[in-house]
Amino acid sequence: MRHTSAWMRVRIGFFVAAFMLFAIVANTALAQAPDPSDQVHTIAKLLNCPTCGGRNLADCPTDTCTQWKQEIRSQLDAGKTQTEVIDYFKTRFGPTVLQEPPKEGVILLLWVTPVVILIAILIAGVIVLKRISMPRQTGATITTAVPQVADSYAARIEEEVNKS
Amino acid sequence: MITDVGHIALIISCVACLYAVVASLLGVRRNDERLVQSGRTAAMLVFPLVLAACIGLWYALLTFDFSVKYVADVSSLATPLFFRITALWGSQNGSILFWNLLLSAFIFAAMLRSWKEDKELLPYVTAVVCTVTLFFIAINLVAANPFTRFDFPPTDGRGLNPLLRHAGMIIHPPMLYAGYTSFLIPFGFCIASLAVGRRDNLWLIKSRRWTLVGWAFLASGLLLGARWAHDVLGWGGYWGWDPSENMPFVSWLFATAFLHSAMIQEKRGMFKNWNVLLMAVTFVSIFFGTSFIRSGLLTSVHAFAQSNLGPMFLGFMVLILAGTIILWFKRLDTLRSENKLDSWFSREGIFLLQNVLFVSTALTIFLGTIFPTITEAISGVKITVGPPFYNQVAGPQLALLVILMGIAPLLAWRKANAQAIGRMSIIPAIAAVLSLIVLLVTGPGQIIPSLCLALCVYTFVQTLLEYGRGVQARVRTAGESIPTALWHLIRRNQRRYGGYLIHIGIVLIAVGTIGKGFYGTDVIRNVKLNESFSAGRYTFTYRGISNVTCEFSDCQSVQAALLVTSASDGGLIGAVFPHRDSYPVQQYTATLADITGSFNEEVYVILAGWESAGTTASFQVYVNPLINWIWLGGIVLIFGFLIAFWQLEPGTVRRTAQLPQTVGAPSK
């Protein structure tokens, strides 16, 4: 009995896995890398559009963006490298033209703070829970009925799952 | 005339709100039940009054009453009937009125219920929700009045913002607003419980369905917003980490954290402090989000509703926050945990980790959103926090959450069994490893997206197996057939299995974002008439350009035609007709894509420009693999929500609605 049910689970698992694999592979197998010959496009992806509020230059069809892309084109034609072109835009318009905020100066704070936040909350959470996990020495312990898993059926499944 | 009646109704609703607050608080003080009940009645009265105000504005919109400034701003003689109706929330002043309509409707519904078990909370809930509503109605009357009239009315209006003329935009704001406003009710319960000083879970249980509804509305609002952006903005994407997307997303993350940690309080009587804080933070983030977007402090793709309301909103928000924190400190003692933590390796332990991740992701996104404003104010440095920041910092945390989603359901409360978990992970792990190998060998070979997809496979299979295990147990113990067992399984615990379905929806959305984010490509090409170019596995041939009739009478449309064939064998796939609509009055040009391809791979073509009457034209083609999985996931998510929300078995409802004192009693 136990054997057959284990088999069933294996079959379900493989069926599902095969399904997922098929769907994902069918797609991504043929996906191709962006066309490297179009350097203007590559650079435009890294810059912000001045008129499209937050979207990158390559994804924005406004006239100003077209002019900027022409500017990139002419600079590349003049022999500048990708970094030089980006630096040109950065010195001219400031760091606000960059899609990715540079990791320097005040902006470094932007990159560091999330890590600090994550660690701080984690530590705070652990400390608080640890305090709870210590047996309380003082004061009467509140002995409200423990709201156990009231559903006997759920408990049965839990048990079922743990022993099988 | 009818419009003026609406205006007067709005003024009266303000008075009704004020009365509800005063009567409720006075009723508690004097222990006068009748006064409390009259406060409740006044709170219920706000809804019909605000509805009357909306009808007044609708009347003006439908009758082209351009003497009303708002009507002239959002409609014109050419605006079709449908958009004149939805123009109610087409701009700032009207959308606040609509916001008030939703607020008051939710209050009406909340006040309508019996309040037998939680009578002592009633006056406080009334006072809190009516104070907030009073603030918004007052804003609507003083600073953003949609009923203001011109001295010399124009003969025609400006017409609705072209960006908003889209089905997604018609449902998206109401959804988002409904999500936002429905959190007022659980927040009211939370504050009321603090004010009364109750130790139990009454507020959680009584407001749980409201939270769930708000959560689902926020989720669908976000998804519809993504769909709207995808369809209307002509950029191939769906999510740009724009402030007006980030802010609701932040609130949604807080709300999701709350929904999960509330479970711990219900089951184990722990995390009480944390839950109160989370609810307050969720509500304040909603408040901050709306005020931040409307304040004009930042530029955004759809910051069409800018104004000087910022300071008022911020002031009121600080008031709410300060009040909540003071109350919270005063009641810290009543919120003490009822149980101790037995083991870190337990459902409680993993829920803590998951809550930490949710909150830290939310704070990260929040930081990125407000950072440009801060740096500009402090150091004068202007920066843009674009998608790369969020992808690098929030991305990994969201990926971790997807893994936790697969593991957490396996961990038992109190103390989990590592061996059992190992055994239960075998099949999903095999599936994940196999997918990883296949992706690396046959796919484009990028390691990070392949890993992410493999993790999605793990969680997907694991979640399906949760159903499988339940069904199996039923088949074995009750001898039911598999479909019956599944049906009974879900009916017996709709919250759990609806929740798992939501998890599956989230995994599908994750797969979609990975597909588009890592494997999506785009090319831009300038071609002559009848010239071809290729993108991905598709070849496009430019067949010409022409003027066509625009959908709306106040715009001109130019449409290009391209033949799409397969790049490998030249077989015909179809034709696409991307177009550009220009609106001379609003000085706006909409670039509208045409879409082809398959469900698994969307091909999104836009007309980027043309020269000399169309002898040459440029096109941008986005190949978006798996993007449709996002919309599919959204549908699954909503379906899961409905299962969790719509409890069919009356027993389930009663059991969960019981007071904690009686939960220990045996169920049937």
Chai-1 contact restraints between the chains, C-beta under 6 A:
chainA,res_idxA,chainB,res_idxB,connection_type,confidence,min_distance_angstrom,max_distance_angstrom,comment,restraint_id
A,S5,B,Q472,contact,1.0,0.0,6.0,A-B,restraint_1
A,I12,B,G468,contact,1.0,0.0,6.0,A-B,restraint_2
A,G13,B,I427,contact,1.0,0.0,6.0,A-B,restraint_3
A,V16,B,V461,contact,1.0,0.0,6.0,A-B,restraint_4
A,V16,B,L464,contact,1.0,0.0,6.0,A-B,restraint_5
A,A17,B,A431,contact,1.0,0.0,6.0,A-B,restraint_6
A,M20,B,V457,contact,1.0,0.0,6.0,A-B,restraint_7
A,L21,B,S435,contact,1.0,0.0,6.0,A-B,restraint_8
A,L21,B,V438,contact,1.0,0.0,6.0,A-B,restraint_9
A,I24,B,L453,contact,1.0,0.0,6.0,A-B,restraint_10
A,V25,B,V438,contact,1.0,0.0,6.0,A-B,restraint_11
A,N27,B,N600,contact,1.0,0.0,6.0,A-B,restraint_12
A,N27,B,E601,contact,1.0,0.0,6.0,A-B,restraint_13
A,N27,B,P625,contact,1.0,0.0,6.0,A-B,restraint_14
A,N27,B,L626,contact,1.0,0.0,6.0,A-B,restraint_15
A,T28,B,G443,contact,1.0,0.0,6.0,A-B,restraint_16
A,T28,B,Y519,contact,1.0,0.0,6.0,A-B,restraint_17
A,A29,B,T442,contact,1.0,0.0,6.0,A-B,restraint_18
A,A29,B,G443,contact,1.0,0.0,6.0,A-B,restraint_19
A,L30,B,R537,contact,1.0,0.0,6.0,A-B,restraint_20
A,A31,B,P444,contact,1.0,0.0,6.0,A-B,restraint_21
A,A31,B,Y519,contact,1.0,0.0,6.0,A-B,restraint_22
A,A31,B,P625,contact,1.0,0.0,6.0,A-B,restraint_23
A,P34,B,T521,contact,1.0,0.0,6.0,A-B,restraint_24
A,D35,B,V523,contact,1.0,0.0,6.0,A-B,restraint_25
A,H41,B,I524,contact,1.0,0.0,6.0,A-B,restraint_26
A,N48,B,T384,contact,1.0,0.0,6.0,A-B,restraint_27
A,G53,B,T299,contact,1.0,0.0,6.0,A-B,restraint_28
A,G53,B,S300,contact,1.0,0.0,6.0,A-B,restraint_29
A,G53,B,V301,contact,1.0,0.0,6.0,A-B,restraint_30
A,G54,B,G240,contact,1.0,0.0,6.0,A-B,restraint_31
A,G54,B,D242,contact,1.0,0.0,6.0,A-B,restraint_32
A,R55,B,G240,contact,1.0,0.0,6.0,A-B,restraint_33
A,D59,B,W235,contact,1.0,0.0,6.0,A-B,restraint_34
A,P61,B,G234,contact,1.0,0.0,6.0,A-B,restraint_35
A,P61,B,T591,contact,1.0,0.0,6.0,A-B,restraint_36
A,P61,B,A608,contact,1.0,0.0,6.0,A-B,restraint_37
A,G94,B,K382,contact,1.0,0.0,6.0,A-B,restraint_38
A,P95,B,I383,contact,1.0,0.0,6.0,A-B,restraint_39
A,T96,B,K382,contact,1.0,0.0,6.0,A-B,restraint_40
A,T96,B,I383,contact,1.0,0.0,6.0,A-B,restraint_41
A,T96,B,T384,contact,1.0,0.0,6.0,A-B,restraint_42
A,Q99,B,G386,contact,1.0,0.0,6.0,A-B,restraint_43
A,Q99,B,P388,contact,1.0,0.0,6.0,A-B,restraint_44
A,E100,B,P388,contact,1.0,0.0,6.0,A-B,restraint_45
A,P101,B,I383,contact,1.0,0.0,6.0,A-B,restraint_46
A,P101,B,V385,contact,1.0,0.0,6.0,A-B,restraint_47
A,P101,B,F389,contact,1.0,0.0,6.0,A-B,restraint_48
A,V106,B,T375,contact,1.0,0.0,6.0,A-B,restraint_49
A,V106,B,S379,contact,1.0,0.0,6.0,A-B,restraint_50
A,I107,B,I383,contact,1.0,0.0,6.0,A-B,restraint_51
A,L110,B,F371,contact,1.0,0.0,6.0,A-B,restraint_52
A,T113,B,L367,contact,1.0,0.0,6.0,A-B,restraint_53
A,P114,B,T364,contact,1.0,0.0,6.0,A-B,restraint_54
A,P114,B,V393,contact,1.0,0.0,6.0,A-B,restraint_55
A,I117,B,S360,contact,1.0,0.0,6.0,A-B,restraint_56
A,I117,B,L363,contact,1.0,0.0,6.0,A-B,restraint_57
A,L118,B,S360,contact,1.0,0.0,6.0,A-B,restraint_58
A,I121,B,V356,contact,1.0,0.0,6.0,A-B,restraint_59
A,I121,B,V359,contact,1.0,0.0,6.0,A-B,restraint_60
A,I121,B,S360,contact,1.0,0.0,6.0,A-B,restraint_61
A,L122,B,V356,contact,1.0,0.0,6.0,A-B,restraint_62
A,G125,B,L352,contact,1.0,0.0,6.0,A-B,restraint_63
A,G125,B,V356,contact,1.0,0.0,6.0,A-B,restraint_64
A,L129,B,L341,contact,1.0,0.0,6.0,A-B,restraint_65
A,L129,B,L352,contact,1.0,0.0,6.0,A-B,restraint_66
A,I132,B,S337,contact,1.0,0.0,6.0,A-B,restraint_67
A,I132,B,K340,contact,1.0,0.0,6.0,A-B,restraint_68
A,I132,B,L341,contact,1.0,0.0,6.0,A-B,restraint_69
A,S133,B,K340,contact,1.0,0.0,6.0,A-B,restraint_70
A,S133,B,L341,contact,1.0,0.0,6.0,A-B,restraint_71
A,I142,B,E338,contact,1.0,0.0,6.0,A-B,restraint_72
A,T144,B,E338,contact,1.0,0.0,6.0,A-B,restraint_73
A,A145,B,G664,contact,1.0,0.0,6.0,A-B,restraint_74
A,P147,B,K267,contact,1.0,0.0,6.0,A-B,restraint_75
A,P147,B,P660,contact,1.0,0.0,6.0,A-B,restraint_76
A,P147,B,V663,contact,1.0,0.0,6.0,A-B,restraint_77
A,A150,B,V663,contact,1.0,0.0,6.0,A-B,restraint_78
A,A150,B,S667,contact,1.0,0.0,6.0,A-B,restraint_79
A,Y153,B,R492,contact,1.0,0.0,6.0,A-B,restraint_80
A,I157,B,G470,contact,1.0,0.0,6.0,A-B,restraint_81
A,I157,B,A473,contact,1.0,0.0,6.0,A-B,restraint_82
A,E160,B,A473,contact,1.0,0.0,6.0,A-B,restraint_83
A,V161,B,R469,contact,1.0,0.0,6.0,A-B,restraint_84
A,N162,B,N417,contact,1.0,0.0,6.0,A-B,restraint_85
A,N162,B,A420,contact,1.0,0.0,6.0,A-B,restraint_86
